[in-house]
Amino acid sequence: MSRKITGPACAPWNVRTDPDLMPSAERPARHRSDHRSALLRLVDQAEGAFGDLLALLVPVDCVCCGAEDRALCVPCDRNIRRLTRQPFRAEQGAPALMDVGGTVLLPVVAAGVYREELAQALLSFKRHGQHGLGNSLGRALGGAVRTAAAGMQETCLVPVPTSNAAFMKRGFSPVHLLLQKVPRQLPELPVLNVLEKSGAGIFQLPGGQKGLDRGGRARRVRGSMRVRRRALAQLAGRRCIIVDDVLTTGATLSEAARALHSAGAVVAGAVVLAATRPPDSAAPGAASAEPRREGHDLEKNKPRKDE
């Protein structure tokens, strides 16, 4: 169980609330570079030009709308920027991160809500290895990390490990791959890959956490993580921010925080790329907080942890 976050560690987490609970007026996203350095901006432009050239040799379609020539077309990329323009506090939608009295056990900042182009791009990145989406998704994750780490000194980022089965299936860890984009935006925040799967759940039934309620998810991940033995010395007393891709009930983040606390680390909070709603947070047939777009199939965008 995560410890209650109190004292100075909570101070920098003055972030807007969940947009579904308190929506704000929509504004068009602005096209801004992720880098102040002219050299890094030039590198980004060169990567974009190379992507255009590659599209001529290997035809691709936009993973969100099906437009030709780009894995993520300009309008859909703009929509992802819009969806992740204002990171927000998301732990209120994750029952494992709140106690029965409503006290926050682990603060979480999400880049955006798991829906529309953000959901489709993230699923395509994870399931189909669309690494060309990494720049857009990594930019969104970096914005959330920047918001969460504002005012913190000597803080490190700790990615949540993927399961061995998921790594063997994909050939990569989505969270670690996305975090490779963050140091370019925030070089002062080192990434420490100190968490690993403990093997406690090796005899569990196959399948991910899709469809499990809060209790089922908590039981599935309980005791499933630990800090690598060789990393114990460098982690003791160090302030950490946990990083994951999707927040549902918060069971995975809670387990990661437990493992880090046991190793003597100070867990300041967590950051996720997208926050969704727990499967048991609404009555059957309840209306979605966001109206569905015509022709946009949200059923295929349901997340499956470690799928």
C-alpha positions as CSV (number, residue, x, y, z in Angstrom):
1,M,0.0,0.0,0.0
2,S,1.4,3.4,-0.9
3,R,2.2,5.8,2.0
4,K,0.2,8.9,2.5
5,I,2.0,11.9,0.8
6,T,2.3,14.7,3.3
7,G,4.5,17.7,3.8
8,P,6.7,19.5,1.3
9,A,6.5,16.6,-1.2
10,C,2.9,17.7,-2.0
11,A,3.6,21.4,-2.6
12,P,4.6,21.3,-6.2
13,W,1.6,19.2,-7.3
14,N,-0.6,22.3,-7.7
15,V,-2.1,21.1,-11.0
16,R,-5.6,21.5,-12.5
17,T,-8.2,18.9,-11.7
18,D,-9.5,16.2,-13.9
19,P,-11.1,17.8,-17.0
20,D,-14.0,15.4,-16.8
21,L,-14.8,16.7,-13.4
22,M,-14.2,20.3,-14.1
23,P,-14.0,20.9,-17.9
24,S,-12.4,24.0,-19.2
25,A,-13.1,25.9,-22.4
26,E,-11.5,24.4,-25.5
27,R,-8.7,26.3,-27.2
28,P,-6.7,25.5,-30.3
29,A,-3.4,23.9,-29.6
30,R,-0.3,25.9,-30.5
31,H,2.5,24.6,-32.6
32,R,5.6,25.0,-30.5
33,S,9.0,23.4,-30.6
34,D,10.0,21.1,-27.7
35,H,13.5,22.6,-27.6
36,R,15.0,26.0,-27.0
37,S,18.2,25.0,-28.7
38,A,18.3,25.8,-32.4
39,L,20.4,22.7,-33.1
40,L,17.8,20.4,-31.5
41,R,15.0,22.1,-33.4
42,L,17.0,21.5,-36.6
43,V,17.4,17.8,-35.6
44,D,13.6,17.6,-35.2
45,Q,13.0,19.2,-38.6
46,A,15.5,16.7,-40.2
47,E,13.7,13.8,-38.6
48,G,10.4,15.1,-40.0
49,A,11.9,15.4,-43.5
50,F,13.3,11.9,-43.2
51,G,9.9,10.6,-42.2
52,D,8.4,12.3,-45.3
53,L,11.0,10.7,-47.5
54,L,10.4,7.3,-46.0
55,A,6.7,7.6,-46.6
56,L,7.4,7.8,-50.3
57,L,9.3,4.5,-50.2
58,V,7.1,2.7,-47.7
59,P,3.5,3.9,-47.9
60,V,1.8,4.3,-44.5
61,D,-1.6,5.6,-43.3
62,C,-2.4,7.7,-40.3
63,V,-3.2,5.3,-37.3
64,C,-6.0,7.6,-36.3
65,C,-7.9,8.7,-39.4
66,G,-6.3,6.7,-42.2
67,A,-4.9,9.6,-44.1
68,E,-2.1,8.6,-46.4
69,D,1.7,9.2,-46.2
70,R,2.2,9.7,-42.5
71,A,1.8,7.4,-39.5
72,L,0.3,10.4,-37.7
73,C,-1.1,13.1,-39.9
74,V,-0.8,16.8,-39.1
75,P,-4.4,17.3,-38.0
76,C,-4.3,14.2,-35.7
77,D,-1.0,15.2,-34.3
78,R,-2.5,18.6,-33.6
79,N,-5.5,16.9,-31.8
80,I,-3.0,15.0,-29.6
81,R,-1.4,18.3,-28.7
82,R,-4.9,19.6,-27.8
83,L,-5.7,16.6,-25.7
84,T,-2.4,16.9,-23.8
85,R,-2.2,20.7,-23.7
86,Q,-3.0,20.9,-20.0
87,P,-1.7,18.0,-17.7
88,F,-4.0,17.4,-14.8
89,R,-4.3,15.6,-11.4
90,A,-5.8,12.2,-12.1
91,E,-5.6,10.2,-8.9
92,Q,-9.3,10.9,-8.0
93,G,-10.3,8.6,-10.8
94,A,-8.0,5.8,-9.5
95,P,-9.5,4.1,-6.4
96,A,-6.3,2.4,-5.4
97,L,-4.6,5.7,-4.9
98,M,-7.3,7.2,-2.6
99,D,-8.3,6.0,0.9
100,V,-12.0,5.7,2.0
101,G,-11.9,9.2,3.4
102,G,-10.8,10.7,0.2
103,T,-7.2,11.3,1.2
104,V,-4.6,11.1,-1.6
105,L,-2.2,8.2,-1.2
106,L,-0.2,8.9,-4.3
107,P,-0.6,12.1,-6.4
108,V,-0.6,11.5,-10.2
109,V,-0.3,13.9,-13.1
110,A,-1.7,12.7,-16.4
111,A,-0.8,14.3,-19.8
112,G,-4.3,13.7,-21.1
113,V,-7.5,11.6,-20.9
114,Y,-7.4,8.2,-22.6
115,R,-9.7,8.9,-25.5
116,E,-9.8,9.7,-29.2
117,E,-6.5,10.3,-31.0
118,L,-4.4,9.9,-27.9
119,A,-5.9,6.5,-27.1
120,Q,-5.6,5.3,-30.7
121,A,-2.0,6.5,-31.1
122,L,-0.9,4.9,-27.8
123,L,-2.5,1.6,-28.7
124,S,-0.8,1.6,-32.1
125,F,2.5,2.4,-30.5
126,K,2.2,-0.4,-28.0
127,R,0.5,-3.1,-30.0
128,H,1.9,-2.6,-33.5
129,G,5.3,-1.1,-32.8
130,Q,4.5,2.2,-34.6
131,H,7.7,3.9,-33.3
132,G,7.1,6.8,-35.5
133,L,4.5,7.9,-33.0
134,G,7.1,8.2,-30.3
135,N,7.9,11.8,-30.9
136,S,4.3,13.0,-30.5
137,L,3.6,10.7,-27.4
138,G,7.0,11.4,-25.9
139,R,6.4,15.2,-26.2
140,A,3.1,14.8,-24.4
141,L,4.7,12.7,-21.6
142,G,7.5,15.2,-21.3
143,G,5.0,18.0,-20.7
144,A,3.3,16.0,-17.9
145,V,6.7,15.2,-16.3
146,R,7.6,18.9,-16.5
147,T,4.4,19.9,-14.7
148,A,4.9,17.2,-12.0
149,A,8.5,18.0,-11.4
150,A,8.1,21.8,-11.2
151,G,9.9,23.1,-8.2
152,M,11.5,19.8,-7.2
153,Q,15.3,19.4,-6.9
154,E,17.3,16.2,-7.4
155,T,14.4,14.2,-8.6
156,C,14.7,11.1,-10.7
157,L,12.2,9.3,-13.0
158,V,11.5,5.6,-12.4
159,P,9.6,3.7,-15.2
160,V,7.2,0.9,-14.3
161,P,8.6,-2.4,-15.7
162,T,6.7,-4.3,-18.3
163,S,6.0,-8.0,-17.9
164,N,8.4,-10.6,-19.5
165,A,5.5,-11.9,-21.6
166,A,4.6,-8.5,-22.9
167,F,8.3,-7.7,-23.6
168,M,8.7,-11.0,-25.5
169,K,5.5,-10.3,-27.5
170,R,6.4,-6.7,-28.4
171,G,10.2,-6.7,-28.3
172,F,10.3,-3.4,-26.4
173,S,9.0,-1.7,-23.3
174,P,6.6,1.2,-24.3
175,V,7.3,3.3,-21.1
176,H,11.1,3.0,-21.4
177,L,10.9,3.9,-25.1
178,L,8.8,7.0,-24.5
179,L,11.1,8.1,-21.7
180,Q,14.0,8.2,-24.1
181,K,12.3,11.3,-25.5
182,V,12.0,13.0,-22.1
183,P,15.8,13.7,-21.3
184,R,15.9,15.8,-24.5
185,Q,13.3,18.1,-23.0
186,L,14.3,17.7,-19.3
187,P,18.0,16.8,-19.1
188,E,18.1,17.5,-15.4
189,L,15.8,14.6,-14.6
190,P,17.7,11.3,-14.8
191,V,15.9,8.1,-15.6
192,L,16.7,5.2,-13.2
193,N,15.6,1.8,-14.4
194,V,15.6,0.2,-10.9
195,L,12.3,-1.6,-10.8
196,E,11.8,-5.2,-12.1
197,K,9.2,-7.9,-11.9
198,S,9.6,-10.1,-8.9
199,G,8.1,-13.2,-10.4
200,A,5.5,-13.5,-7.7
201,G,2.8,-13.7,-10.2
202,I,4.4,-16.3,-12.5
203,F,1.7,-18.9,-11.8
204,Q,-1.2,-16.5,-12.5
205,L,-3.6,-17.3,-15.2
206,P,-2.7,-15.8,-18.6
207,G,-4.2,-12.5,-19.7
208,G,-3.9,-8.9,-18.6
209,Q,-6.0,-6.8,-16.3
210,K,-8.7,-5.9,-18.7
211,G,-12.1,-6.4,-17.2
212,L,-10.8,-6.8,-13.6
213,D,-12.3,-4.6,-10.9
214,R,-10.2,-2.7,-8.3
215,G,-9.8,-5.7,-6.0
216,G,-8.9,-8.0,-8.9
217,R,-6.3,-5.7,-10.2
218,A,-4.8,-5.1,-6.8
219,R,-4.5,-8.9,-6.1
220,R,-2.9,-9.5,-9.5
221,V,-0.1,-7.0,-9.0
222,R,0.4,-7.4,-5.3
223,G,4.1,-8.3,-4.6
224,S,4.9,-8.3,-8.4
225,M,7.6,-5.6,-8.3
226,R,10.9,-5.1,-6.5
227,V,13.9,-2.9,-6.7
228,R,17.0,-4.4,-8.4
229,R,19.4,-5.5,-5.7
230,R,22.4,-3.6,-7.3
231,A,20.3,-0.4,-7.3
232,L,19.4,-0.3,-3.6
233,A,22.4,1.9,-2.6
234,Q,21.7,4.6,-5.2
235,L,18.0,4.7,-4.5
236,A,18.0,5.0,-0.7
237,G,16.7,8.5,0.3
238,R,16.3,9.6,-3.3
239,R,13.2,11.4,-4.4
240,C,11.4,9.6,-7.3
241,I,8.6,10.1,-9.7
242,I,7.1,6.9,-11.1
243,V,6.2,6.9,-14.8
244,D,3.7,4.6,-16.5
245,D,1.7,4.8,-19.7
246,V,-2.0,4.4,-18.7
247,L,-3.7,4.9,-15.4
248,T,-6.8,2.9,-14.7
249,T,-7.4,1.9,-11.0
250,G,-3.9,2.8,-9.9
251,A,-3.1,-0.7,-8.7
252,T,0.1,-0.9,-10.7
253,L,1.4,2.5,-9.5
254,S,0.5,1.6,-6.0
255,E,2.6,-1.6,-6.2
256,A,5.5,0.4,-7.8
257,A,5.3,2.9,-4.9
258,R,5.3,0.1,-2.3
259,A,8.5,-1.4,-3.8
260,L,10.3,1.9,-3.9
261,H,9.2,2.8,-0.4
262,S,10.5,-0.6,0.8
263,A,13.9,0.2,-0.7
264,G,14.1,3.5,1.1
265,A,13.2,5.9,-1.7
266,V,11.0,8.9,-1.3
267,V,8.1,8.7,-3.8
268,A,6.9,12.2,-4.6
269,G,4.2,11.1,-7.0
270,A,3.6,9.6,-10.4
271,V,3.1,10.6,-14.1
272,V,1.2,8.8,-16.8
273,L,0.6,9.6,-20.4
274,A,-3.1,8.9,-20.3
275,A,-5.7,8.4,-17.6
276,T,-8.8,6.4,-18.1
277,R,-11.7,5.5,-15.8
278,P,-11.8,2.4,-13.6
279,P,-14.0,-0.3,-15.1
280,D,-16.3,-0.2,-12.0
281,S,-16.4,3.6,-11.7
282,A,-19.8,3.9,-13.5
283,A,-23.0,2.0,-13.6
284,P,-23.6,-0.2,-16.6
285,G,-24.8,1.8,-19.6
286,A,-23.6,5.1,-18.1
287,A,-22.9,7.7,-20.7
288,S,-19.3,8.6,-21.6
289,A,-17.9,11.9,-20.3
290,E,-16.9,12.6,-23.9
291,P,-19.3,12.3,-26.8
292,R,-18.2,9.8,-29.4
293,R,-17.2,11.1,-32.8
294,E,-19.0,9.8,-35.8
295,G,-17.1,6.8,-37.3
296,H,-14.7,6.7,-34.3
297,D,-14.7,3.3,-32.7
298,L,-13.8,3.8,-29.0
299,E,-14.5,0.1,-28.2
300,K,-11.1,-0.8,-29.8
301,N,-9.4,1.8,-27.6
302,K,-10.0,0.0,-24.3
303,P,-6.6,-0.4,-22.6
304,R,-5.3,-3.8,-21.7
305,K,-2.4,-3.6,-19.2
306,D,0.7,-5.3,-20.4
307,E,-1.0,-6.6,-23.5
